[in-house]
Amino acid sequence: MTAKRFHAALLAPAALLSLSGCGVNTIPTAEEEAKAQWANVQAAFQRRANLIPNLVSTVRGAAASEERILTGVTEARASATRITVTPEQLSDPQAMQRFSEAQSRLAAAIIPLQRLQEAYPQLQSQQNFATLMTQLEGTENRINIDIRDYNDAVRRYNTTIRTFPNVIGARVIYGSQPLVPYQATTAGAEEAPKVDFGNGQ
């Protein structure tokens, strides 16, 4: 019995080293990093959505005749905020596509809203509008950065679970699935409201 315990004590470190070489720690660390980066992406998109009601309200005060554009933005925002991707869905291409398409439709709907300042110079003189546009621009930049960081984390994770010896732990221990990178789409962009510069003049 004593000899068996001795042999077990000798084998335990070797077993631990073998497991660590199979990505036992590396895989969940890489996965959690990707999930954390995705949380940043969703937070940035939510910040953009939070700016839109005030922006629509400000524009409506100066360009009430552009209700079609304002309605389009409001509806696109409502659709985008209804669709989310949980950490558990990051391996689901369809879930990611639905989310991406909704966010792209919102981005397309915002463009005519931004261009209204060309038809309504009074908007440019409103401090609130200028502040909101600056915040929106900063948020769009933040979105791009967070998407880049998320995609980098996804690439690292996917590489980790596909390379030896981590692939052993990925398949045998974790049943790991590749994560889906975020890709912006143009779906629905053709449906975005267009600016009619003749309406407000």
C-alpha positions in Angstrom: 0.0 0.0 0.0 2.8 2.3 0.9 4.5 1.6 -2.4 1.3 2.4 -4.3 0.9 5.7 -2.6 4.5 6.5 -3.4 4.0 5.7 -7.0 0.8 7.8 -7.0 2.6 10.7 -5.5 5.2 10.5 -8.3 2.6 10.3 -11.0 0.4 13.1 -9.8 2.8 15.9 -10.8 3.3 14.3 -14.2 -0.5 14.1 -14.7 -0.9 17.7 -13.8 1.8 18.7 -16.2 0.2 16.6 -18.9 -3.2 18.3 -18.3 -1.7 21.8 -18.2 -0.1 21.0 -21.6 -3.5 20.2 -22.9 -4.9 23.7 -22.3 -6.7 23.0 -19.1 -5.9 26.6 -18.0 -5.2 28.2 -21.3 -8.5 27.4 -22.9 -10.9 28.8 -20.3 -8.7 31.9 -19.9 -8.8 32.6 -23.6 -12.6 32.0 -23.6 -13.2 34.3 -20.7 -11.1 37.0 -22.4 -13.3 36.8 -25.5 -16.5 36.9 -23.5 -15.2 40.0 -21.6 -14.4 41.7 -24.9 -17.8 40.9 -26.2 -19.4 42.5 -23.2 -17.4 45.7 -24.1 -18.9 45.5 -27.7 -22.4 45.2 -26.4 -21.9 48.1 -23.9 -20.6 50.3 -26.8 -23.6 49.5 -28.9 -25.9 50.2 -26.0 -24.2 53.6 -25.5 -25.1 54.4 -29.1 -28.7 53.3 -28.6 -28.9 55.5 -25.5 -27.9 58.6 -27.5 -30.6 58.2 -30.1 -33.7 59.3 -28.2 -32.2 62.7 -27.3 -30.8 63.1 -30.8 -34.2 62.4 -32.4 -35.9 64.7 -29.9 -33.4 67.5 -30.8 -33.8 67.0 -34.5 -37.6 66.9 -34.3 -37.6 70.3 -32.8 -35.9 71.8 -35.8 -37.0 69.5 -38.6 -40.4 68.2 -37.7 -41.2 67.6 -41.4 -38.6 64.9 -41.5 -40.7 62.5 -39.4 -40.1 59.6 -41.8 -36.4 59.7 -41.1 -37.0 60.1 -37.3 -39.4 57.2 -37.3 -37.0 55.1 -39.2 -34.2 55.7 -36.7 -36.5 55.1 -33.8 -37.8 51.8 -35.2 -34.2 50.7 -36.1 -33.1 51.4 -32.6 -36.0 49.4 -31.1 -35.1 46.4 -33.3 -31.4 46.6 -32.4 -32.0 46.8 -28.7 -34.3 43.8 -28.8 -31.6 41.5 -30.3 -28.7 40.5 -28.0 -26.1 37.8 -28.1 -25.3 36.1 -24.8 -21.9 34.7 -24.0 -23.4 31.2 -24.5 -24.4 32.2 -28.1 -20.9 33.4 -29.2 -20.5 30.1 -31.1 -23.8 30.5 -32.9 -23.3 32.1 -36.4 -27.0 32.8 -36.9 -27.3 34.6 -33.6 -24.3 36.8 -34.4 -25.6 37.5 -37.9 -29.0 38.6 -36.5 -27.3 40.9 -34.1 -24.9 42.3 -36.7 -27.7 42.9 -39.2 -29.8 44.8 -36.6 -26.9 47.0 -35.6 -26.0 47.7 -39.3 -29.6 48.7 -40.0 -29.4 51.1 -37.1 -26.1 52.5 -38.3 -27.6 53.0 -41.8 -30.7 54.7 -40.4 -28.5 57.2 -38.4 -26.7 58.5 -41.5 -29.7 60.5 -42.9 -30.3 61.9 -39.4 -26.7 63.2 -39.3 -27.0 64.7 -42.8 -30.1 66.7 -41.8 -27.8 69.5 -40.5 -27.0 70.3 -44.1 -30.7 71.0 -44.8 -31.4 72.6 -41.5 -28.5 75.0 -40.6 -30.3 75.9 -37.3 -29.4 72.4 -36.1 -25.7 73.3 -36.2 -26.3 76.3 -34.0 -27.8 74.1 -31.2 -25.3 73.2 -28.6 -27.2 70.1 -27.6 -27.2 68.8 -31.2 -23.4 69.4 -31.5 -22.8 67.7 -28.2 -24.8 64.7 -29.2 -23.1 64.4 -32.5 -19.7 64.5 -30.9 -20.7 61.9 -28.4 -22.1 59.7 -31.3 -18.9 60.0 -33.2 -16.9 59.0 -30.2 -19.2 56.1 -29.6 -18.8 54.9 -33.1 -15.1 55.0 -32.7 -15.4 53.1 -29.5 -17.5 50.5 -31.2 -14.9 49.9 -33.9 -12.1 49.5 -31.3 -14.1 47.1 -29.2 -15.1 45.0 -32.2 -11.4 44.8 -33.2 -10.4 43.8 -29.7 -13.2 41.1 -29.6 -12.2 39.7 -33.0 -8.6 39.5 -31.8 -9.7 37.7 -28.7 -11.8 35.3 -30.8 -8.9 34.6 -33.1 -6.6 33.8 -30.2 -9.2 31.5 -28.6 -10.0 29.7 -31.9 -6.3 29.2 -32.5 -5.8 27.9 -29.0 -8.5 25.2 -29.3 -7.3 24.1 -32.7 -3.6 23.7 -32.0 -1.8 20.8 -30.4 -1.7 19.9 -27.6 -4.5 22.3 -26.5 -6.9 20.6 -29.0 -6.9 17.5 -26.8 -8.2 19.4 -23.8 -10.6 21.4 -26.0 -12.2 18.2 -27.3 -12.0 15.8 -24.4 -12.4 18.1 -21.4 -14.3 21.2 -22.5 -16.0 20.2 -25.8 -15.0 23.7 -27.0 -16.6 25.2 -30.1 -15.0 28.0 -32.2 -16.3 31.4 -31.4 -17.8 33.6 -34.1 -16.1 36.9 -35.0 -18.2 40.0 -35.4 -18.6 41.1 -39.0 -20.6 44.2 -39.8 -23.2 43.7 -42.6 -25.0 46.0 -45.0 -28.3 44.1 -44.6 -31.2 46.4 -44.7 -29.1 49.4 -45.6 -31.0 49.8 -48.8 -34.1 50.3 -46.6 -32.7 53.2 -44.7 -34.7 56.5 -45.0 -33.3 59.0 -47.4 -33.0 62.7 -46.9 -35.3 64.9 -48.9 -33.6 68.3 -48.7 -36.7 70.0 -50.3 -39.0 69.2 -47.4 -37.6 71.6 -44.9 -37.1 74.5 -47.1 
